[in-house]
Amino acid sequence: MNREYEIVVGLEVHVELKTKTKIFCSCSTEFGAEPNTQVCPGCAGFPGTLPVLNRKVVEYGIKTGLALNCEIAEMSRFDRKNYFYPDLPKAYQISQFYMPICKNGYLDIEVDGAKKRIGITRAHLEEDAGKLVHQGTITSTEYSLVDLNRGGMGLLEIVSEPDIRSAQEARAYLEKLRAVLLFAGVSDCKMQEGSLRCDANVSVRPRGQKELGTRVEIKNLNSFRALEKSIEYEASRQINAIEDGEELFQETRTWDEEKQVTRAMRSKEDAEDYRYFPDPDLAPVYVSQEWIAEVSASMPELPDQARQRLVNDCGLPDYDASILTLTPATLKFFDEAVTEYNQPKIVSNWIMGELNRLLNVNNMEIEDSRLVPGEMVKLLKLIDAGTISGKIAKTVFEEMFSTGKEPEQIIKEKGLVQISDEDTLKAMIDDIVAANPKVVEDYKNGKEKAFGFFVGQLMKATRGQANPAIVNKLLQERLSRE
């Protein structure tokens, strides 16, 4: 990236709230139903229908605001945002524009060891639009179908200040925000299902300039990678355009995952283009201090609190603590395992290493895995007892993850018990040493690789089942007699 320019990014994150019914009607919010089967006259925009506000949506708004260090408005109000689009049957969206429920918050992030505070301008409640199902990609489709199941679901739009200065900071902010929302229990944040979506407002300016550059909005980014890559590309595109003397326009663009480029969609609207006005069918929302105190008292442990606990009480490095607090399910797995096996660092290593690797390979969340903390603890205790080696344990662990079987059953079925009998190992060492006199001479001449050769040969002969500590001891004793 050209160092003469500074990237300026602000994020608008749309979060589907985890309520059983929609924001203004009693239709189900369950994901995966047949298209247009969770729709009533209200969320389908039939004339004459009236919205009735879901109290749980407001409660989740308060809870999110508290988690994001926001001021909670004693009075907020819904407005009509007027625009025409096929997935918006009323031709307006009910949203909070003038008087949002939350404002003036912040979120602390860390990138490459540097901590930074990102301001949150506002978090406001609104209804979701339906979904366009494109027959192809958004830029190449010949026609699109409309599914209104999502229309009318309760959303919270969280708008950051333009405090983000790199694609890496944007990713860190979204990852941290997702963790906070998951711990607060207000959303499942499944990006693949659209319950967490992000729009990135990107501009560039000469370093040192105070005025913001021309802003481009990249719509509907549904993965951390897409967010990071699209910002990097868009910033580079804008810098190249400026350097070539081209004029930039305020516009909305989409991210083409296949080509790894942003593509123009339409000119970007300003607030006045939406002709906002108070919704005449909805009364203002009043939030008492008693209600705020009640929600505050019910707040669970949040990521920063959990991270500090793991560092202070468990003695974990800050990096480990940050990984283990990305989701409440990961933290729960760790806490349960440590309760039965009080070796926090060993437990952390297995979660961050083998478990996360298998989850990523299988595109799974930890709560969807067959592996439970108690079974992992059994495996760790078998390593401690010398029943299996750490290397064999990884093979057993993978089988446990795939099948849900107990480690003892897998070890028995596959004959993986570690060989610790010294007489058996001595006999094998004698045979290997006798068969390799030249390597013995190399060892006596100080070549360290010679010792590793003998270890490798013994492990090969025992299919990796020899106890490494005993092998090293016996091999050193045997070679010292040569």
PLY file of the C-alpha trace (Angstrom):
ply
format ascii 1.0
element vertex 482
property float x
property float y
property float z
element edge 481
property int vertex1
property int vertex2
end_header
0.00 0.00 0.00
1.26 3.49 -0.87
2.62 5.04 2.33
1.75 8.56 1.15
-1.94 7.75 1.63
-4.00 6.84 4.66
-6.93 4.41 4.57
-10.06 5.48 6.44
-12.67 2.80 7.17
-15.96 2.76 9.02
-18.06 -0.38 9.36
-21.83 -0.85 9.43
-22.59 -4.25 10.93
-26.09 -5.74 10.68
-26.87 -8.28 13.39
-29.95 -10.49 13.35
-31.20 -10.72 16.92
-31.84 -14.16 18.37
-35.58 -13.83 19.01
-38.12 -16.56 18.28
-40.40 -14.18 16.35
-39.89 -11.17 14.09
-39.65 -7.59 15.27
-43.20 -6.43 14.40
-45.17 -9.67 13.97
-45.38 -13.22 15.33
-43.81 -15.00 12.32
-41.04 -17.48 13.14
-37.38 -16.53 12.67
-36.12 -20.12 12.34
-33.45 -20.47 9.65
-33.74 -22.89 6.75
-37.49 -23.02 6.15
-38.91 -23.32 2.63
-38.96 -19.93 0.86
-41.90 -17.67 1.70
-43.38 -20.00 4.35
-42.69 -17.73 7.34
-44.59 -14.70 6.09
-47.80 -12.98 7.20
-49.70 -9.95 5.82
-47.66 -7.71 8.14
-44.14 -8.63 7.05
-45.37 -9.07 3.45
-46.40 -5.40 3.40
-50.14 -5.80 2.91
-52.00 -2.48 3.23
-53.88 -1.97 6.49
-51.62 -4.13 8.69
-50.12 -2.60 11.84
-46.74 -3.37 13.45
-46.50 -4.49 17.10
-43.03 -4.13 18.64
-41.34 -7.26 20.06
-40.18 -6.40 23.62
-37.35 -8.95 23.44
-35.82 -7.05 20.51
-35.62 -3.92 22.67
-34.10 -5.91 25.56
-31.41 -7.29 23.24
-30.75 -3.76 22.00
-30.19 -2.60 25.59
-27.95 -5.58 26.33
-25.83 -4.94 23.22
-25.53 -1.27 24.07
-24.27 -2.09 27.56
-21.78 -4.61 26.16
-20.47 -1.95 23.76
-20.15 0.78 26.41
-22.95 2.84 24.85
-25.36 5.38 26.28
-28.86 3.85 26.33
-31.55 6.33 25.24
-34.46 6.74 27.62
-36.58 7.45 24.56
-35.98 6.16 21.04
-38.20 6.20 17.98
-38.82 4.33 14.74
-38.75 6.05 11.36
-39.62 5.04 7.84
-36.71 4.74 5.41
-38.26 5.01 1.96
-36.78 3.20 -1.01
-37.92 0.73 -3.64
-36.28 -2.66 -3.98
-37.79 -6.07 -4.83
-37.06 -7.55 -1.39
-38.86 -4.69 0.41
-42.59 -5.17 -0.22
-43.75 -2.09 1.75
-41.31 0.11 -0.21
-40.03 1.39 3.13
-38.01 -0.07 5.99
-38.87 0.62 9.62
-35.63 1.78 11.24
-34.32 4.15 13.91
-32.64 7.07 12.19
-33.21 10.23 14.22
-33.36 8.70 17.71
-31.45 5.39 18.04
-31.60 3.23 21.16
-27.78 3.26 21.66
-25.06 5.82 20.89
-21.53 6.95 21.81
-19.97 3.58 22.57
-16.60 2.01 21.85
-14.79 -1.29 21.33
-11.13 -1.95 22.13
-9.14 -4.02 19.65
-5.55 -5.24 19.35
-3.51 -5.68 16.16
0.12 -6.87 16.25
0.34 -6.06 19.95
-0.93 -2.49 19.51
-4.20 -1.66 21.29
-6.70 0.77 19.83
-10.15 2.08 20.70
-12.74 2.20 17.90
-15.66 4.53 18.51
-19.23 3.35 17.94
-21.46 6.13 16.69
-24.76 4.36 17.20
-26.58 1.06 17.34
-30.15 1.21 16.16
-33.02 -1.26 15.82
-34.68 -2.00 12.50
-36.41 -4.68 10.49
-34.53 -6.83 7.98
-35.45 -6.90 4.32
-36.20 -10.08 2.40
-33.58 -11.94 0.44
-32.91 -11.95 -3.29
-31.85 -15.37 -4.52
-29.72 -14.70 -7.60
-29.59 -17.32 -10.34
-25.84 -16.91 -10.69
-23.72 -14.14 -9.14
-25.06 -10.70 -8.35
-23.19 -9.27 -11.34
-24.05 -12.00 -13.85
-27.55 -13.23 -12.92
-30.28 -13.18 -15.56
-33.04 -13.10 -12.95
-33.52 -13.26 -9.18
-36.15 -14.77 -6.90
-37.52 -13.14 -3.75
-37.71 -14.96 -0.39
-39.52 -12.94 2.29
-38.81 -15.33 5.21
-36.08 -12.98 6.41
-38.20 -9.87 5.91
-39.21 -8.30 9.22
-36.61 -10.08 11.37
-35.22 -7.94 14.17
-31.91 -6.30 13.32
-29.44 -4.19 15.19
-27.26 -2.03 12.97
-23.99 -1.10 14.68
-22.19 1.84 13.08
-18.56 2.54 13.90
-16.75 5.86 13.73
-14.29 6.14 10.80
-11.48 5.23 13.22
-10.20 2.15 11.39
-6.96 2.61 9.44
-6.25 -0.78 7.86
-7.91 -3.94 6.62
-6.32 -5.78 9.56
-7.90 -3.38 12.06
-11.27 -3.83 10.33
-11.02 -7.59 10.69
-9.95 -7.33 14.34
-12.91 -5.03 15.04
-15.43 -7.38 13.41
-13.96 -10.45 15.15
-14.10 -8.67 18.51
-17.63 -7.40 17.87
-18.78 -10.92 16.96
-17.26 -12.27 20.18
-19.03 -9.62 22.28
-22.39 -10.34 20.62
-21.98 -14.10 21.12
-21.04 -13.73 24.78
-23.94 -11.33 25.34
-26.24 -13.98 23.84
-28.12 -11.60 21.53
-27.30 -13.30 18.20
-25.86 -16.55 16.86
-23.68 -14.43 14.51
-23.58 -17.12 11.81
-22.11 -15.24 8.88
-22.79 -18.14 6.51
-26.51 -17.83 7.32
-26.55 -14.03 7.05
-27.17 -13.30 10.72
-24.01 -11.15 10.79
-23.41 -8.99 7.73
-21.05 -6.11 7.21
-20.84 -3.07 4.95
-17.47 -1.28 4.74
-17.18 2.44 4.02
-13.73 2.97 2.52
-11.90 6.14 1.51
-8.29 7.25 1.18
-6.62 10.59 1.74
-3.09 12.00 1.62
-1.40 11.30 4.95
-1.81 14.30 7.26
-4.96 15.60 5.56
-7.93 16.06 7.92
-10.72 16.07 5.36
-12.09 12.65 4.42
-11.78 11.39 0.88
-14.62 10.22 -1.37
-16.39 7.37 0.38
-17.24 4.07 -1.29
-19.50 1.53 0.42
-18.81 -2.18 -0.12
-22.05 -4.05 0.59
-22.90 -7.36 2.24
-19.51 -8.78 3.20
-20.18 -12.14 4.83
-16.76 -13.37 5.97
-13.72 -11.95 7.75
-11.57 -12.78 4.75
-13.92 -10.99 2.34
-13.88 -7.91 4.58
-10.08 -7.81 4.71
-9.48 -8.53 1.03
-12.15 -6.13 -0.23
-10.77 -3.22 1.82
-7.23 -3.89 0.61
-8.37 -4.01 -3.01
-10.66 -0.99 -2.79
-8.07 1.22 -1.10
-5.52 0.26 -3.75
-8.06 0.96 -6.52
-8.82 4.42 -5.13
-5.14 5.32 -4.73
-4.38 4.25 -8.31
-7.33 6.29 -9.58
-6.14 9.40 -7.74
-2.59 8.93 -9.00
-3.93 8.63 -12.56
-5.90 11.86 -12.22
-9.31 10.17 -12.22
-12.26 11.53 -10.24
-13.73 9.24 -7.58
-17.48 9.04 -7.09
-19.51 8.22 -4.01
-20.95 4.84 -4.88
-21.98 1.41 -3.67
-19.87 -1.55 -4.76
-20.00 -5.31 -4.29
-17.17 -7.76 -3.64
-16.58 -10.31 -6.39
-15.17 -13.29 -4.49
-14.23 -15.16 -7.65
-12.28 -12.30 -9.27
-11.13 -10.76 -5.94
-12.22 -7.27 -7.02
-14.93 -4.77 -6.08
-17.53 -3.95 -8.74
-19.73 -0.88 -9.07
-23.44 -1.40 -8.32
-25.05 2.04 -8.09
-24.43 5.60 -6.98
-24.47 5.96 -3.18
-27.56 7.54 -1.67
-27.43 10.23 1.02
-29.78 10.30 4.03
-32.09 12.85 2.41
-32.68 10.49 -0.52
-34.52 8.12 1.83
-37.02 10.78 2.99
-36.97 9.61 6.61
-39.97 10.52 8.76
-41.35 9.17 12.07
-43.41 6.00 11.62
-47.00 7.01 12.46
-47.96 3.43 13.41
-45.39 3.04 16.20
-45.22 4.92 19.50
-41.85 6.05 20.90
-39.92 3.44 22.91
-39.34 4.39 26.55
-36.60 2.60 28.48
-36.61 3.16 32.24
-33.50 3.21 34.40
-34.98 0.24 36.25
-35.12 -1.77 33.02
-31.52 -0.85 32.16
-30.43 -1.88 35.68
-32.29 -5.17 35.35
-30.60 -5.97 32.03
-27.22 -4.86 33.40
-27.58 -7.22 36.37
-28.21 -10.13 33.99
-25.16 -9.48 31.82
-22.89 -12.53 31.41
-19.09 -12.53 31.45
-17.87 -10.69 28.34
-14.71 -11.47 26.29
-12.42 -8.90 27.94
-13.43 -10.07 31.42
-12.96 -13.71 30.47
-9.60 -12.97 28.86
-8.35 -11.27 32.01
-9.56 -14.20 34.13
-7.63 -16.71 32.01
-4.45 -14.64 32.30
-4.75 -13.92 36.04
-6.29 -17.15 37.36
-5.00 -19.72 34.87
-1.62 -18.19 34.11
-2.18 -18.33 30.34
-0.35 -16.06 27.89
-2.48 -13.21 26.60
-2.44 -14.74 23.10
-3.94 -18.01 24.34
-6.59 -16.11 26.30
-7.56 -14.07 23.24
-8.08 -17.22 21.13
-10.04 -19.06 23.83
-12.43 -16.10 24.23
-13.39 -15.75 20.57
-16.60 -17.68 21.27
-18.39 -18.61 24.51
-18.48 -22.25 23.37
-14.67 -22.36 23.13
-14.32 -20.82 26.59
-16.88 -23.27 28.02
-14.95 -26.21 26.52
-11.71 -24.93 28.10
-13.28 -24.24 31.50
-14.87 -27.68 31.68
-11.63 -29.41 30.67
-9.54 -27.50 33.22
-12.02 -28.39 35.97
-11.10 -32.07 35.43
-7.45 -31.58 34.40
-5.75 -28.68 36.14
-3.08 -28.03 33.50
-4.44 -24.89 31.74
-1.56 -24.46 29.28
-1.68 -28.09 28.10
-5.47 -27.86 27.63
-5.06 -24.56 25.77
-2.42 -26.03 23.46
-4.67 -28.93 22.44
-7.67 -26.65 21.83
-5.69 -24.08 19.82
-3.72 -26.75 17.97
-5.37 -30.07 17.13
-8.97 -29.15 17.91
-8.99 -25.86 15.99
-7.22 -27.53 13.08
-9.88 -30.22 12.80
-12.69 -27.69 13.20
-11.26 -25.58 10.37
-10.71 -28.57 8.07
-14.30 -29.69 8.62
-15.76 -26.15 8.58
-17.37 -26.73 11.98
-18.02 -24.76 15.15
-16.78 -26.25 18.42
-20.33 -26.77 19.71
-21.10 -28.96 16.67
-18.19 -31.32 17.36
-18.71 -34.83 18.75
-15.69 -34.33 20.98
-16.50 -33.33 24.57
-14.09 -31.89 27.17
-14.22 -34.95 29.43
-13.03 -37.27 26.66
-10.14 -34.96 25.78
-9.16 -34.98 29.45
-9.12 -38.81 29.42
-6.69 -38.64 26.48
-4.40 -36.19 28.29
-4.33 -38.43 31.35
-3.40 -41.43 29.18
-0.41 -39.45 27.89
0.60 -38.61 31.47
0.31 -42.28 32.48
2.61 -43.32 29.62
-0.11 -45.44 28.00
0.37 -43.57 24.70
2.89 -41.05 23.39
2.02 -37.49 22.44
2.46 -38.39 18.78
0.06 -41.35 18.97
-2.34 -39.16 20.98
-2.80 -36.92 17.94
-3.91 -39.92 15.88
-6.29 -40.99 18.63
-7.59 -37.42 18.99
-8.45 -37.23 15.29
-10.36 -40.51 15.56
-12.20 -39.23 18.65
-13.17 -36.08 16.76
-14.48 -38.05 13.77
-16.33 -40.82 15.61
-17.06 -39.58 19.12
-15.48 -42.77 20.54
-13.65 -42.83 23.88
-9.83 -42.79 23.68
-9.44 -46.15 25.47
-11.68 -47.84 22.90
-9.70 -46.41 19.97
-6.36 -47.38 21.52
-7.57 -50.94 22.11
-9.10 -51.32 18.63
-6.02 -50.04 16.83
-3.40 -51.60 19.13
-1.80 -48.26 19.94
-0.65 -48.88 23.54
2.79 -47.38 24.06
5.68 -49.85 24.47
7.40 -49.06 27.78
8.83 -52.48 28.61
12.59 -51.96 28.87
13.60 -55.56 28.09
11.60 -55.49 24.84
13.09 -52.15 23.81
16.66 -53.18 24.77
16.49 -56.20 22.49
15.29 -54.07 19.57
18.00 -51.45 20.22
20.70 -54.14 20.23
19.52 -55.37 16.81
19.44 -51.87 15.29
22.88 -50.89 16.68
24.45 -54.15 15.47
23.02 -53.62 11.97
24.45 -50.09 11.63
28.15 -50.05 12.63
28.96 -47.05 10.39
26.30 -44.93 12.13
27.76 -46.03 15.49
31.14 -44.69 14.34
29.49 -41.40 13.29
27.94 -41.10 16.75
31.29 -41.74 18.45
32.80 -39.03 16.24
30.28 -36.49 17.57
27.71 -36.44 14.77
24.41 -35.61 16.52
22.29 -36.82 13.61
23.45 -40.37 14.27
21.49 -40.52 17.54
18.38 -39.27 15.75
18.84 -41.99 13.14
18.70 -44.71 15.80
15.60 -43.14 17.41
13.92 -43.00 14.00
14.73 -46.63 13.25
13.31 -47.78 16.57
10.14 -45.72 16.12
9.75 -47.18 12.65
10.14 -50.70 13.99
7.52 -50.09 16.71
5.17 -48.07 14.43
5.69 -45.06 16.68
4.57 -46.87 19.81
7.86 -46.89 21.73
7.96 -44.64 24.80
10.24 -41.75 23.66
11.67 -41.01 27.12
12.61 -44.65 27.75
14.00 -45.00 24.21
16.32 -42.02 24.70
17.57 -43.35 28.04
18.19 -46.91 26.83
19.78 -45.78 23.57
22.22 -43.47 25.37
23.16 -46.29 27.74
23.68 -48.72 24.84
25.76 -46.35 22.70
27.93 -45.36 25.68
29.16 -48.96 25.80
30.39 -48.92 22.20
0 1
1 2
2 3
3 4
4 5
5 6
6 7
7 8
8 9
9 10
10 11
11 12
12 13
13 14
14 15
15 16
16 17
17 18
18 19
19 20
20 21
21 22
22 23
23 24
24 25
25 26
26 27
27 28
28 29
29 30
30 31
31 32
32 33
33 34
34 35
35 36
36 37
37 38
38 39
39 40
40 41
41 42
42 43
43 44
44 45
45 46
46 47
47 48
48 49
49 50
50 51
51 52
52 53
53 54
54 55
55 56
56 57
57 58
58 59
59 60
60 61
61 62
62 63
63 64
64 65
65 66
66 67
67 68
68 69
69 70
70 71
71 72
72 73
73 74
74 75
75 76
76 77
77 78
78 79
79 80
80 81
81 82
82 83
83 84
84 85
85 86
86 87
87 88
88 89
89 90
90 91
91 92
92 93
93 94
94 95
95 96
96 97
97 98
98 99
99 100
100 101
101 102
102 103
103 104
104 105
105 106
106 107
107 108
108 109
109 110
110 111
111 112
112 113
113 114
114 115
115 116
116 117
117 118
118 119
119 120
120 121
121 122
122 123
123 124
124 125
125 126
126 127
127 128
128 129
129 130
130 131
131 132
132 133
133 134
134 135
135 136
136 137
137 138
138 139
139 140
140 141
141 142
142 143
143 144
144 145
145 146
146 147
147 148
148 149
149 150
150 151
151 152
152 153
153 154
154 155
155 156
156 157
157 158
158 159
159 160
160 161
161 162
162 163
163 164
164 165
165 166
166 167
167 168
168 169
169 170
170 171
171 172
172 173
173 174
174 175
175 176
176 177
177 178
178 179
179 180
180 181
181 182
182 183
183 184
184 185
185 186
186 187
187 188
188 189
189 190
190 191
191 192
192 193
193 194
194 195
195 196
196 197
197 198
198 199
199 200
200 201
201 202
202 203
203 204
204 205
205 206
206 207
207 208
208 209
209 210
210 211
211 212
212 213
213 214
214 215
215 216
216 217
217 218
218 219
219 220
220 221
221 222
222 223
223 224
224 225
225 226
226 227
227 228
228 229
229 230
230 231
231 232
232 233
233 234
234 235
235 236
236 237
237 238
238 239
239 240
240 241
241 242
242 243
243 244
244 245
245 246
246 247
247 248
248 249
249 250
250 251
251 252
252 253
253 254
254 255
255 256
256 257
257 258
258 259
259 260
260 261
261 262
262 263
263 264
264 265
265 266
266 267
267 268
268 269
269 270
270 271
271 272
272 273
273 274
274 275
275 276
276 277
277 278
278 279
279 280
280 281
281 282
282 283
283 284
284 285
285 286
286 287
287 288
288 289
289 290
290 291
291 292
292 293
293 294
294 295
295 296
296 297
297 298
298 299
299 300
300 301
301 302
302 303
303 304
304 305
305 306
306 307
307 308
308 309
309 310
310 311
311 312
312 313
313 314
314 315
315 316
316 317
317 318
318 319
319 320
320 321
321 322
322 323
323 324
324 325
325 326
326 327
327 328
328 329
329 330
330 331
331 332
332 333
333 334
334 335
335 336
336 337
337 338
338 339
339 340
340 341
341 342
342 343
343 344
344 345
345 346
346 347
347 348
348 349
349 350
350 351
351 352
352 353
353 354
354 355
355 356
356 357
357 358
358 359
359 360
360 361
361 362
362 363
363 364
364 365
365 366
366 367
367 368
368 369
369 370
370 371
371 372
372 373
373 374
374 375
375 376
376 377
377 378
378 379
379 380
380 381
381 382
382 383
383 384
384 385
385 386
386 387
387 388
388 389
389 390
390 391
391 392
392 393
393 394
394 395
395 396
396 397
397 398
398 399
399 400
400 401
401 402
402 403
403 404
404 405
405 406
406 407
407 408
408 409
409 410
410 411
411 412
412 413
413 414
414 415
415 416
416 417
417 418
418 419
419 420
420 421
421 422
422 423
423 424
424 425
425 426
426 427
427 428
428 429
429 430
430 431
431 432
432 433
433 434
434 435
435 436
436 437
437 438
438 439
439 440
440 441
441 442
442 443
443 444
444 445
445 446
446 447
447 448
448 449
449 450
450 451
451 452
452 453
453 454
454 455
455 456
456 457
457 458
458 459
459 460
460 461
461 462
462 463
463 464
464 465
465 466
466 467
467 468
468 469
469 470
470 471
471 472
472 473
473 474
474 475
475 476
476 477
477 478
478 479
479 480
480 481
